[in-house]
Amino acid sequence: MSTSSKRGRGRGRGRGRRLIQHERNSKDMKASNEENWCGAFPDDVVVDILSRLPPKLFYRSKCVSKTWLALSSAAFPLNKNLQPTLLGFFHGAISVFRRNLGFTNISDRVHEIDATLRAFSYHDEVEIIDCCNGLVLVKCCSIEPSFESRDMYVYNPATRKRTAIELMPKVYFEDETYSEIFSLAFDPQDQSHFYVISLQQWHSPCLSYDNSFYIFSSATGKWQRGGNMECVSKVTQNTKGTFLDGKVHRVTEGHQIVSIDPKNNTFLVTKFDFPGLQFRKDLSEIGQSQGLLHFMYVNEESHRLLIWVPENGNQQNWILKHQLNLEGMHLGNVSVKNVKLHPGKDVIFVLGENGRILSIDLNDGEPNKIYYLRNPSCSSFWLYTPCFPV
């Protein structure tokens, strides 16, 4: 090879290195300019801008800079375009013996979702376990080869996407009492993954009470043990709890609220004591509305619904916010598990006898509207707010 050829190759390599370095410098300069441009706005102005954007632009703006990403959390609850839109109620279950799963529509957008859960039509039994911010936790059962053939899925009726959840094997002795309660955790600000929490509870005459939880993460596709909750009383089985601020909140039988953080695999126990309240586990429930936890209690003697909220966001101190007289509304015996809070308004939905759901304004205590379920014998329902991809 001649000397001139070697020099030509050397000059070519040098030009390539300089070109690569120039591209790197250009990218760094562009990123620096974007940060400087974004930093030119005060934080309150950025929050105001983000609070006015439509959903797709809002989520794209989180990629503009680290500053905008950090401020998006403050702008999210202020953005009316991102607040949950209530489409209706899921209720009942699909069974080979009775087909009573239904969806009661209260919006003109029901055509945008799979309201009948057609994706599970080949299963003999389909039961809704939980709903959370547009996702539905579904347990299915097929008769063949046996009733023990069960599957669990997390399903998005808006996108028709479902994810299979592997059920954990149950290990307990014949003389033990065993129960398992599932909760779904999904934050619409982070649509990349979700969590399923399994609360497992044992009790036997010989052994002390055992209470532990496991967490399924869609990011890993596996269950992880969350630890033993020795300080937590038994979680009330007939209640559904709620998801707020990254935590699943459930009421226990021992005047406690247990808050499980699936992302960090931790839990917090809050003791509550409301003066004058004769607590009964089957009459209390916790929910959320407008970004606040609400503790609900049905007084059977006075037929009143009492609702407390944390004072200044502190779960150690609760104040009575609403007292609602249910007598005279022809609802029959109301179970607190069938009292649901509207996610964005001071409105509750109460399921009474004969499959009637009554919408009631909490501020004046007046009924707004009556919705009728397809099956009058349904004893449970779930509010559904869709989650569309962005």
VMD Tcl script that draws the C-alpha trace (Angstrom):
set ca {
  {0.00 0.00 0.00}
  {1.42 3.43 -0.99}
  {2.12 6.21 1.46}
  {-0.43 8.47 -0.23}
  {-3.18 5.84 0.29}
  {-2.37 5.61 4.01}
  {-2.48 9.39 4.30}
  {-5.86 9.44 2.53}
  {-7.26 6.87 4.91}
  {-5.91 8.81 7.89}
  {-7.51 12.01 6.67}
  {-10.80 10.11 6.16}
  {-10.75 8.75 9.71}
  {-9.98 12.21 11.04}
  {-12.92 13.73 9.17}
  {-15.20 10.95 10.57}
  {-14.10 11.61 14.14}
  {-14.62 15.35 13.73}
  {-18.10 14.76 12.24}
  {-19.11 12.49 15.16}
  {-17.80 15.02 17.67}
  {-19.66 17.81 15.87}
  {-22.93 15.85 16.06}
  {-22.40 15.23 19.79}
  {-21.71 18.89 20.42}
  {-24.82 19.84 18.44}
  {-26.99 17.49 20.51}
  {-25.53 18.79 23.77}
  {-26.07 22.37 22.63}
  {-29.66 21.58 21.60}
  {-30.40 19.96 24.95}
  {-28.80 22.90 26.75}
  {-30.84 25.37 24.71}
  {-34.04 23.47 25.48}
  {-33.25 23.51 29.21}
  {-32.43 27.23 29.05}
  {-35.62 27.93 27.08}
  {-37.76 25.96 29.53}
  {-36.02 27.55 32.49}
  {-37.00 30.98 31.20}
  {-40.54 30.41 32.49}
  {-41.39 30.55 36.20}
  {-42.65 27.28 37.65}
  {-46.18 28.58 38.18}
  {-46.39 29.60 34.52}
  {-45.25 26.14 33.39}
  {-47.85 24.49 35.66}
  {-50.51 26.77 34.20}
  {-49.47 25.84 30.64}
  {-49.47 22.12 31.42}
  {-52.85 22.36 33.14}
  {-54.46 23.56 29.89}
  {-53.05 21.00 27.45}
  {-55.08 18.15 25.90}
  {-54.00 14.63 26.98}
  {-51.59 13.81 24.13}
  {-49.78 17.15 24.30}
  {-49.63 16.92 28.09}
  {-47.85 13.56 28.06}
  {-45.52 14.67 25.25}
  {-44.63 17.83 27.16}
  {-43.26 15.68 29.99}
  {-40.40 14.79 27.61}
  {-39.46 18.43 26.92}
  {-37.20 18.81 29.95}
  {-36.58 17.51 33.43}
  {-38.19 20.63 34.85}
  {-41.44 20.09 32.95}
  {-41.44 16.43 33.92}
  {-41.18 17.36 37.61}
  {-43.91 20.03 37.34}
  {-46.32 17.75 35.48}
  {-47.30 16.07 38.76}
  {-48.56 19.40 40.11}
  {-50.35 20.21 36.84}
  {-52.08 16.84 36.46}
  {-54.91 17.36 39.03}
  {-55.49 20.89 37.66}
  {-55.92 19.76 34.05}
  {-59.64 19.23 33.38}
  {-58.82 17.33 30.18}
  {-57.12 14.62 32.26}
  {-59.77 14.17 34.92}
  {-61.70 10.89 34.87}
  {-64.87 10.77 32.79}
  {-67.44 8.42 34.28}
  {-68.95 6.28 31.51}
  {-71.12 3.98 33.60}
  {-71.24 0.95 35.88}
  {-70.11 -2.65 35.49}
  {-72.24 -5.01 37.53}
  {-72.82 -8.71 38.11}
  {-71.00 -11.66 36.53}
  {-71.18 -13.92 33.50}
  {-72.07 -17.50 34.41}
  {-73.01 -20.61 32.47}
  {-76.09 -20.79 34.68}
  {-76.97 -17.09 34.69}
  {-75.69 -14.40 32.35}
  {-76.08 -11.22 34.35}
  {-72.89 -9.28 33.69}
  {-73.91 -5.91 32.40}
  {-72.91 -2.32 31.85}
  {-75.21 0.59 32.63}
  {-74.35 3.52 30.40}
  {-74.49 7.11 31.66}
  {-72.47 8.66 28.80}
  {-72.62 8.92 25.01}
  {-69.11 7.41 24.68}
  {-69.92 3.83 25.61}
  {-69.40 2.75 21.99}
  {-65.68 3.45 22.46}
  {-65.17 0.60 24.93}
  {-65.84 -3.14 25.19}
  {-68.67 -2.73 27.69}
  {-69.79 -6.38 27.42}
  {-66.29 -7.85 27.89}
  {-66.57 -9.80 24.63}
  {-62.88 -10.66 24.96}
  {-63.90 -13.24 27.60}
  {-66.97 -14.65 25.86}
  {-65.46 -18.14 25.55}
  {-65.22 -18.50 29.34}
  {-68.10 -20.10 31.23}
  {-67.84 -17.74 34.18}
  {-66.42 -14.23 34.31}
  {-66.23 -12.21 37.50}
  {-65.04 -8.63 37.95}
  {-62.77 -8.45 41.00}
  {-61.73 -4.80 40.90}
  {-61.63 -1.66 38.73}
  {-58.92 0.99 38.87}
  {-58.56 4.06 36.63}
  {-59.75 2.36 33.45}
  {-58.38 -1.15 34.02}
  {-60.49 -4.10 35.12}
  {-59.29 -7.12 37.12}
  {-61.17 -10.16 35.85}
  {-61.27 -13.73 37.13}
  {-62.44 -16.39 34.67}
  {-63.50 -20.00 35.08}
  {-64.06 -22.76 32.52}
  {-66.06 -25.90 33.16}
  {-63.76 -28.06 31.08}
  {-61.76 -29.86 32.27}
  {-63.03 -28.83 35.72}
  {-64.19 -25.87 37.75}
  {-60.65 -25.63 39.10}
  {-59.51 -24.26 35.74}
  {-59.27 -20.57 36.58}
  {-57.49 -17.61 35.04}
  {-57.03 -13.99 35.99}
  {-56.53 -11.05 33.65}
  {-56.07 -7.30 33.76}
  {-58.14 -5.87 30.92}
  {-58.49 -2.42 29.39}
  {-61.97 -2.21 27.79}
  {-60.93 0.96 25.93}
  {-57.97 -0.65 24.10}
  {-59.18 -4.31 24.26}
  {-55.74 -5.22 25.62}
  {-55.50 -7.88 28.31}
  {-52.65 -9.29 30.37}
  {-52.74 -12.74 31.97}
  {-51.91 -12.90 35.69}
  {-50.47 -16.12 37.01}
  {-52.37 -17.33 40.07}
  {-50.24 -18.30 43.04}
  {-50.69 -21.80 44.51}
  {-52.50 -21.91 47.84}
  {-50.74 -23.78 50.63}
  {-52.74 -24.25 53.84}
  {-53.96 -27.07 56.09}
  {-57.48 -28.45 56.34}
  {-58.11 -26.95 59.76}
  {-57.07 -23.48 58.63}
  {-59.39 -20.73 57.46}
  {-57.95 -19.09 54.35}
  {-59.02 -16.03 52.40}
  {-57.46 -14.07 49.55}
  {-58.36 -10.51 48.57}
  {-57.17 -8.86 45.36}
  {-56.68 -5.17 44.60}
  {-55.68 -3.52 41.34}
  {-53.27 -0.54 41.32}
  {-52.86 1.59 38.19}
  {-51.71 5.19 37.89}
  {-52.91 6.82 34.63}
  {-49.93 9.20 34.77}
  {-47.70 6.17 34.19}
  {-49.49 3.90 31.74}
  {-46.47 1.64 31.20}
  {-47.33 -0.81 33.97}
  {-49.76 -1.81 36.72}
  {-49.75 -3.84 39.94}
  {-52.02 -6.49 41.44}
  {-51.96 -6.92 45.22}
  {-52.93 -10.21 46.84}
  {-53.81 -10.04 50.55}
  {-53.59 -13.55 52.01}
  {-55.04 -14.30 55.42}
  {-54.90 -17.50 57.47}
  {-56.30 -18.50 60.82}
  {-56.27 -21.85 62.60}
  {-57.07 -23.08 66.13}
  {-53.45 -24.09 66.68}
  {-51.62 -21.19 65.04}
  {-51.92 -17.47 65.47}
  {-53.47 -15.27 62.83}
  {-51.26 -14.66 59.78}
  {-51.65 -11.73 57.41}
  {-49.34 -11.10 54.45}
  {-49.41 -9.63 50.97}
  {-47.87 -10.29 47.57}
  {-47.41 -7.91 44.64}
  {-47.61 -8.72 40.93}
  {-45.83 -6.24 38.67}
  {-46.57 -6.11 34.95}
  {-43.01 -4.86 34.43}
  {-41.53 -8.16 35.65}
  {-44.51 -10.48 35.10}
  {-43.86 -12.06 38.51}
  {-45.20 -12.05 42.06}
  {-43.05 -10.70 44.89}
  {-43.64 -11.21 48.58}
  {-44.42 -7.95 50.31}
  {-43.97 -9.11 53.85}
  {-45.91 -10.14 56.91}
  {-48.32 -7.60 58.36}
  {-48.36 -8.80 61.97}
  {-49.50 -5.38 63.19}
  {-52.48 -5.33 60.83}
  {-55.88 -6.71 61.74}
  {-57.85 -8.81 59.30}
  {-58.83 -6.86 56.19}
  {-62.60 -6.67 55.73}
  {-63.47 -9.06 52.91}
  {-66.73 -7.52 51.71}
  {-65.19 -4.13 51.01}
  {-63.26 -3.05 47.92}
  {-60.97 -0.27 49.13}
  {-59.49 2.34 46.81}
  {-56.30 3.46 45.03}
  {-54.94 6.97 45.64}
  {-51.50 8.62 45.60}
  {-49.77 5.41 44.53}
  {-51.23 3.32 47.36}
  {-54.07 0.82 47.80}
  {-56.10 1.65 50.93}
  {-58.19 -0.98 52.73}
  {-60.21 -1.00 55.96}
  {-59.46 -3.66 58.57}
  {-61.60 -5.14 61.33}
  {-59.48 -3.47 64.01}
  {-60.22 0.24 63.42}
  {-57.31 0.49 60.97}
  {-56.62 1.67 57.44}
  {-53.78 -0.21 55.78}
  {-52.13 1.59 52.84}
  {-49.96 -0.57 50.58}
  {-47.42 1.00 48.23}
  {-46.82 -1.63 45.50}
  {-44.06 0.32 43.76}
  {-41.85 0.48 46.87}
  {-43.17 -2.74 48.43}
  {-44.09 -1.05 51.71}
  {-47.20 -0.52 53.81}
  {-48.48 1.95 56.39}
  {-51.08 1.38 59.11}
  {-53.28 4.22 60.37}
  {-55.46 3.83 63.44}
  {-58.75 5.71 63.32}
  {-61.18 6.53 66.09}
  {-64.29 8.57 65.43}
  {-66.03 9.84 68.60}
  {-69.51 8.40 69.05}
  {-69.08 5.84 66.28}
  {-69.86 2.23 67.20}
  {-67.62 0.68 64.59}
  {-68.80 -2.39 62.69}
  {-66.65 -3.94 60.01}
  {-69.58 -4.64 57.66}
  {-70.79 -1.05 57.73}
  {-67.56 0.81 56.86}
  {-65.68 1.39 53.61}
  {-62.99 3.69 52.25}
  {-63.07 5.43 48.88}
  {-61.67 8.48 47.13}
  {-63.04 11.54 45.40}
  {-61.31 14.63 44.05}
  {-57.95 13.42 45.31}
  {-59.04 12.86 48.93}
  {-59.68 9.70 50.90}
  {-63.25 9.35 52.20}
  {-64.21 7.06 55.08}
  {-67.87 5.99 54.81}
  {-70.09 4.46 57.46}
  {-73.76 3.44 57.33}
  {-75.65 3.86 60.61}
  {-78.36 1.20 60.53}
  {-80.38 2.71 63.37}
  {-80.69 6.24 61.99}
  {-80.42 5.21 58.30}
  {-77.73 7.81 57.80}
  {-74.58 7.73 55.72}
  {-71.63 9.45 57.44}
  {-68.53 10.48 55.48}
  {-65.21 11.67 56.97}
  {-62.19 13.11 55.14}
  {-58.61 13.70 56.40}
  {-58.10 17.15 57.89}
  {-55.50 18.99 55.79}
  {-54.60 15.68 54.15}
  {-53.45 14.16 57.46}
  {-54.79 10.62 57.92}
  {-54.27 10.90 61.68}
  {-57.04 13.50 61.95}
  {-60.43 13.12 60.27}
  {-63.35 15.54 60.08}
  {-66.98 14.75 59.38}
  {-67.79 16.24 55.95}
  {-71.19 14.81 54.99}
  {-74.24 13.38 56.76}
  {-76.84 11.94 54.42}
  {-80.29 10.75 55.45}
  {-81.15 7.63 53.40}
  {-84.55 7.13 54.97}
  {-87.40 7.85 52.58}
  {-85.35 7.16 49.44}
  {-86.85 3.66 49.12}
  {-83.44 2.00 48.87}
  {-84.13 -0.77 51.38}
  {-81.23 -2.06 53.47}
  {-78.15 -0.32 52.08}
  {-74.77 -2.05 52.28}
  {-71.80 0.28 52.47}
  {-69.97 -1.86 49.88}
  {-72.55 -0.62 47.38}
  {-71.94 3.06 48.06}
  {-69.58 4.57 45.46}
  {-68.10 8.04 45.28}
  {-67.96 9.98 42.04}
  {-64.22 10.49 41.32}
  {-64.57 14.17 40.48}
  {-67.72 15.50 42.18}
  {-69.53 15.57 45.52}
  {-71.88 12.86 44.28}
  {-72.44 9.29 45.45}
  {-74.10 6.32 43.80}
  {-76.05 3.97 46.04}
  {-77.26 0.53 44.96}
  {-80.58 -0.28 46.58}
  {-83.08 -3.07 46.22}
  {-84.50 -4.16 42.85}
  {-81.33 -3.17 40.97}
  {-81.75 0.58 41.31}
  {-78.72 2.87 41.53}
  {-79.54 6.28 42.95}
  {-77.31 9.28 42.25}
  {-77.31 11.67 45.23}
  {-75.78 15.14 45.61}
  {-73.78 15.16 48.84}
  {-74.07 18.91 49.32}
  {-77.86 19.08 49.49}
  {-78.69 15.40 50.04}
  {-81.10 15.38 47.12}
  {-81.38 12.50 44.62}
  {-80.39 13.45 41.08}
  {-81.18 10.44 38.93}
  {-82.12 6.76 39.07}
  {-80.34 4.13 36.97}
  {-81.75 0.64 36.52}
  {-79.52 -2.43 36.21}
  {-80.42 -5.12 33.72}
  {-80.53 -7.73 36.44}
  {-82.50 -6.54 39.51}
  {-80.83 -9.16 41.71}
  {-77.29 -7.77 41.22}
  {-75.67 -7.06 44.55}
  {-72.46 -5.29 43.47}
  {-71.26 -2.76 40.94}
  {-68.12 -0.82 39.93}
  {-67.76 2.70 38.56}
  {-65.88 2.75 35.27}
  {-63.74 5.59 33.95}
  {-61.87 4.74 30.71}
  {-58.13 4.95 30.12}
  {-57.30 5.70 26.50}
  {-53.72 5.44 25.22}
  {-51.74 8.64 24.77}
}
mol new
graphics top color blue
foreach p $ca { graphics top sphere $p radius 0.5 }
foreach p [lrange $ca 0 end-1] q [lrange $ca 1 end] { graphics top cylinder $p $q radius 0.2 }
display resetview
